[in-house]
C-alpha cells in the first residue's frame, strides 16, 4: 500500500489537530446511506474516508461490524482501532490499498483543497466498485448569509479561505461530478443559517431547511453513483 507523502502542503497544517466540529452533516450523510441501503449490517463492505478527522463518517459507524474502514489524510492522525489509516496528500493521487475497490467513498470538506478537482473525482471513480457511492461535502459559496455579504464586498463564510483552491455551488459541483462519469443521486445541504452546534432547537429547524432549500445551505452534500456497467 503506497502511503508516501509527496507534495508539501504547509497551508493544510492548520488542520493538524482538527476534529469535525459539526456532526450534523456527517449524520445526514450516514442517514441517507442507510436509507438507500448503501450501508449494510448483513455483509462485509469497504468504506474509505478521504480527509479523515476525529468525528468523521467512519467514526460514526460503530454498529456496522462488517465494514472494513479505511482513511486518508494529509496530516498525521490517531484513528480508532479497526481503521486502516494512510497519511497522504491526495493532490498526488489516491494511494493504492492493494488493489481494493470500495463500496462507499466519503470525501468530507475535501474537494475544495485539491488542485485538480476533476482528476480527484476520476481517481475516486476508479477505486469505487461498480454501483459504488461517492458522498461529497463542501462549503457552499452561495450560503444564505453570503448572499448578503457579496454586495458589500465582504469575504463569504466557509468557502473563501487561503487553503481552499476552488469554490462551489450545487450546480457547479454536480456538473463536475456528472462530467467525470458519475450519476447524481441526491443533493442536499447541512443547514441554513445555524446548525445544532450553535443552537440546539433553532439548529434542528435550520438543518431541516437545508434539505428543503439546499441552494441556501452552508455546506453542499452530494451523493453520486458509479454506473454498474462502465
N, C-alpha and C positions, 0 to 999 in steps of 0.2 A: 504494500500500500504506500503510495507516494505522498508524503506529507511535508515535503521540504518547503521552506519559505524562499521566495524569490524576490519580487519587487518589494522595496521598503516603503511602507505607508505610515509615515510618522503622524499624520493628522488623525489616523484611526486609533492612535494610542489613548485618546480621550475616553475610549470605551473599555479600557483595560480592566476596570473594576465594575463594569456595567451589569446591572440586574434589570430585568424588564419591569418598568415602573407601573405599568397599567395592564392588568390581566384581562381587561375587557375584550380587546381584540384577539388575544390568544384564545379565550374561551369561545368567542364567536367562530374562530377557525375550527376548534375542536368540535363544537356543536354541529356545524354544517357537515363536517366529515363523518360524524356519527349518524346524522340524519340521512345522509346519502349512502350510508353503509360502506364508506371507504376506510373505516376503521373496524376491525373485527376482533371479537373475543374468541372466535371459534377456530381460527387457523393462524399460522405463522405469517408474518408480513414484515417488511422492512421500511423504516421511515428515516429520512435524512433531514436534519435541520441545518440550513446554511445561515450563518450569522447567529451562532449559539450564545446564549447568555442565561444565567440563572432565572428561572421563571418562564422560560420559553415553552414551546409546544411539547417537546418530548419530556420535559419535567412535569407535565400535567397529564401524562398517560400511564399513571401508576397501575391502574386497573387492567391494562392490556398486557398481560404477562407474556403473550406470544409474540409481541412486537420486538424486533431487533432494532435498536436505536443507534443512530449514527449522527455525528455532529461535526461541523466545521466552523472555525472562527479564525480571524486574523490575529487575535490576541490569545494568550495562554488562558485556559480555563481549567477549573477543577470540577468536572461533571460528576453527577451522581453515579453510583455503582450501576453497571449494566449498560452504560453509554460508551460507545467507541468514539473517541474524540481525535480529530486531526487538526492541528494548527496549520493554517494555510491561507494564503492570500488568493482569493478567487479571481482577482484580476489576472492571475497566471493560469486560469483554467480551474476546473474542478478535479480534485485528486481522484485517483482510481482506487476503489475499495475492492481490490482483487476481482475486478470484473462484475461486481454485484450490481444488479438493477433494482430500483426502488419502486415500491407501491405508491408512496407519497413523498414528495419533496416540499418542505416548507422553507421559504426564504422571507423571514420577517424583518422588515426595515433594512433590506439588504441591497436591492437593485439600484437604489439611488447612490450607493457607494462604489459602483462598478463603472469603470471607464467605458467599456463596450457592452452596453446592456443587451444588445441583440445577440452577441456572441455568448453571453452568460445564459440567455434563455435557450439557445441552441444546445449548449453543453448540458443544461438540465434536461432538455428533451431527450438527449442521447442516453442519459443514465436512468430514465424512467422506463418501467415496463410498459408494454402496450396496455392502453386503458389506464395508465397511472395518472395520478393527480398532482398538479402543481398548485400550491397555495402561496400567494404573494401578499404582503402588506407593504405599504409605502406611504409617506406623507402626501396629503392632497394639497396641491398648490392653491386650489380654489375652495379650501376650507372656509366656512361661512365668515368668521372674523376677518380672514384675509381679504375678502371682497370689500370690506370697509377700509382696510389699511391701504390697499393699492392706490386709490385716488389721492392719498396724502403722502405718497412716496415712502411709506413705511415698509420695513422688511416683513415678509409674511411669516407667520408662525410655522414651525416644524420643517417646512420644505427647504428654506434657504439657509444653508449652513456651509462653512468653509470645507467640510468633509463630505458634502454632497456634490456629485458631479452631474446629476440630472434632476429635473423637476417633472412631476406628472400630475395629470388629472385622470379621471376614469377613462375618458375616450382615448387619450394618447396611450395609456398603459395597455388597454385592451387591444388597440391596433397593433402595437409592437408584439404582444404575446400571440395574437392571431397570425401575424405575418411570419412567425417562426414555426408554424405548423400546429399549434395548439387549437383546441376547440374551447371557446369560453363557455363556462358552465354557470357562473353566477358572479355578480359584483355587488358588494355592499360596502359599508364603512364602519368605523369603530364607534363614533359618536358625533353628535352635533353640539357645539358649544363646550360642554364639560362632561367628563366621564365620572364613573362611580368613585374613582380615586380622589376626585376633588369634592364631590358631594354625593353621598350615598343615594339619596332619594331623587334629586334632580338628575343625577347621572344616569339612573335607570331609564328615565324618560328620554334623555338625550341619546342614550345608546339605542333605544327603540327607534328614535327619529333617524338615526344613522342608517337603519335598514330601509326606512321609508324614503329618505332623500339622501342617498349616498353621495351625490354630487356636492353636498354641503358638509360632508363629514370630515373629520380631522385626518383620518388615515383610510386610504383605499384598501379594501380586502377583496382580492380577486382569486377565483378558482378556475383552473383550466385543465383540460383533459388531453392526454396524448391519444390520438386515434388508435383503435385496436389494430387496424391494418395501415401500415405506413409504406 
